[in-house]
Amino acid sequence: MPGRTTISSSEPAIPGDTQIAVASTLGFDNKEEQAVIVGSGGNREIIPLLPGPTSIATYQNILEYAYPFPGYLQLATPLTYAHLANDPVIGCYQEVREVGSTDSIDRFGQVITQEAQIATQHMSTLVPGNTSRVAFVANYPLIEILDIQASYSFAHTFFNVDHRAMNIIAREGYFTLPIGVPVYEQSILKTTYIGGYATIPEDVKYATLFFLADELTFMSSSTAQGIRRTTMGKRTIEYSGLNAQGQSPYTLRAEGVLCEGGYKKQI
């Protein structure tokens, strides 16, 4: 989960600033798709962070290498409003992805008639079976959707989608769009949301160890090539190899742990 901090007590922000001084840089990084919610009330604004160089220290301009590591966050676009000292700065994600599949209950397919749209206005958007297209996020559990915008593949402008009408499946990291929302396959969806763990569950850590073990096996050329048996001097090592889907035993064990914990569906 991205960090939470405040505007520095010694350096408030003004409109047009492309960086903000914060009390702590913990939890913020220079990766793409990370944004910040700055301020509250009428001056609240959501601004993407500027992806930076490899060095996080260089990117964040850390002023003091001691807890809570005060410094600067670089913004992708200028501030619109002024923000006083100690105003909140909350990390979030802003992902831009192409919308792909629909589920089996998308009765209207690619074309939604005017009659169909009118009919959906008289239906509860969260009634089971009344949702259609599925959109996934990269960081889950999905805690809160802040904003959704969409753009057609042939257009270059985004329009607002009512994010309050979405059915959120938090733990598995996706949400469904109600039937009648004009977001079709190959549309572009910009989702701004808060997600991720504040404290990582133990079973997720356990599964991660198996994924790590899987990666470490590729340090051996014999394992990487799928060899089931190799001899080194007097020692013989046997590998169980990959299954038909190209998954190793470590990957299968990791996914088994995640499925058992309800973090992903069994395929």
N, C-alpha and C positions, 0 to 999 in steps of 0.2 A: 504494500500500500504506500502511495506517495506520502511525503511529509506534510506536517502542519506547523506553521510558524506565524510570525507577525511582522509587520513593517518595523524596521529598526526605530528605536526610540530617539535616535539622534539624526535621522535622515528621512523625513516624510517624502512621499512621491507626488509628483505633479504631472498634469496632462502632457503627453508627448514623450515622457521618459521611456527608454527602451531597456532599462534595467531597474531593479528595485533592490534596495538594501533591506535585508531581513535579519531577524535575530538569530536564526539558525538555518543552515543549509542541509541539515540531516534529512535524508529521505528524498532529496531532489537530485536528479542526475541530468546528463546531457543527451539522453536517448530521445529518439523521435517519438512523437505522439504523447509526450507528457505536457500538461498545461497546468495553470494555476487559477484558482478563484481568488480574486483580490477584492477586499472590501466587503461591505454588506449593505443591505437595504437598496436604496435607489442608485448608489454608486458601485454596486457589485458588478464586476466584469470578469469574463473568462478569457484568458489569453494564453496561447501556446508558448512554451519555452523554446528558445532558439537552440536547435541541435548544435553541439559544440565539438571541440577537438577531443582526442582520446583522454587527455588529462582532465579529470573532473575538477581538480584544484584550479587549473587554469581557467576552465569554463565558468566556475562559480565565483572566482575572485574571492576566495576565502581570506578573511581578514585576520583571523586568529585561530591557530591550530590547537585549540582547546575547547572542550565542551562549553556551549552548544554549537560551536563553529559558525560564528556570524560571518556574513559575506553578502554577495550580490547574486541575483538570478537574472540571466539575460532573457529578454522577451523577444518573441518573433515579430510582434507588432507593438506600436506605441500604446501607452495608457490613454484612455479616454477621459478618466476622472482623476481628481486629486484624492490621495489616501493619506490619512493622518498616521502618526506614530502609533504603534500597537494595533493597527487595523489587521484583521485576520488575513492570512495567506494560506490557502488550502490546496494541496496538490491533487490533481485529477488526471484523467487520460482523455485524449481527443483523437480517435481513430477514424481514418478514412478508408473504407473498404467497398469493394464491389459486392452488390447483393447477388446471391447465387440462386439456390434452389427454393422451391415452394414445397409445402407439404400436401398431403392428399386431400385436404379439405379446402384447398383454394379453388372454390367452385367457379370463380370468375376468370381464372387464368390471367392472360396478359391484357385482356380488354374488359374494363369494368364499365358497364353502361350507366347512363344517368339514372335509370330506374333502380339499378342495383345500389348505386351510391346513396340514393334517397332512402332505400329500404334499410340500409345499414345504420342510418342515423337513428332509426327507431329500435335498434338492437343494443343491448348492453355490450360494451366492448370487451368486457372481461368474462363473459359467459363462456364456460368450457365448450370448445368446438367452434367458437366464433372468432378464432384467430387464424392467421394464414401464414404469411411469409416469416421465415426465421432469420434472425441476425445474431451472430456470435461476437463476443468481445475477447480480447487476448488476455485480459487480467481479471481473474475471477477468484472468489465469489463476487458477483455483481451486486454492489451495495446500493447504488443510487444512480439513476439516469438523470443527468442535468439538462441535456439538450440533444435533440436529433434534427439533423438537416439532411435533405436528399437532393440529388441532382440526376437528371437523366443522362444516359451515356452520350447523347448528342448535344448536350447543353453544357455550359460552363458556369452556371449560376445555381446556388442552392436555395431551396425553399424549406420553410419550417414544417416539421411534423410534430403533432401533439404527442410528446413523450409521456404524458400522464395516462394515455390510453393503452400503453404497452403492458403486456403480460410478462412479468420478469420471472425467469427461472434462475434464481440467484446462484445457487451452489454450482450449477453446471455452466454458468457463464453465457447465457443467451436470453433473448427476448423475442416475442412474437408480435408482429404487426397485425392489427385488426383487419378483417376483410373490408375492402373499400378504400384503404389507404393507397394512394396512387404511387406505390413504390414497386417497380417491376424488376424482373431479372435483368442484371447488368446495369441497374441504376447504381449510383454512388451514394453511400450512406456515411454521413459524418456523425459519429456518436461521441458525445462528451459525457463522461461518467466517472464515478468513484468505484474502485474495485480493488481486490487483493486482500491478503490477510494482514491484520495487525500483529497477530501471533500465529505462526505457522503450526498447524496440527502435527502431532507426533507421527501419525500414519503417513502424512504427506512427506515428512522428512525421511521416513523409512523407505518409501517408494523411490525417493530421489537417490538414495544410496544404491539401489538396484540399477537405476538409469546411469549413475556414475560408473558402476562396475561394468556396465555394457560399453561405455565409452572407453574405459581403460583397456578392455580386451583388444581394441583396435591398435594398441601399441605393439601387439604381437602380429607379425605378418601372417603367421599360420592361422590365427584365429580370424583375422580380417578376411582371409580367403575362404573361410568356412571349412577348413581341414578339421576332421573329427578326431584325429589321432596323430600325435607327434612324439618323437623320441629324442631326448637330449642326453647323450651318454647312457647311463644306467637308468635314467628316469623316463618314464613314459607318461604323457598327459593325454587324457581323452576329453574332447569337447562334444557337446551334444548338437552343435550346429544350429542352423536357422530353420524355422518352419516354412511352410509354403508361402506365407505372407512376408518372409524376410525378417521375422522377429526372432531375437535371441531369447534364451531362457530367462535372462535377466530382465529383458523388456516385458516378457509375459508375466513374470512375478511382480514387477512394478505396477503393471496395469491391473493385475489381480487385486493388489492392495488398494488401488484407487477406486476400482469398481466396488469392492467390498465396503469401502467407506462412503460410497455414494458420491464420489467426486466426478465420476464419469460413468456412462452407460456401458454395459457389457455389449460388445459387438459380436 
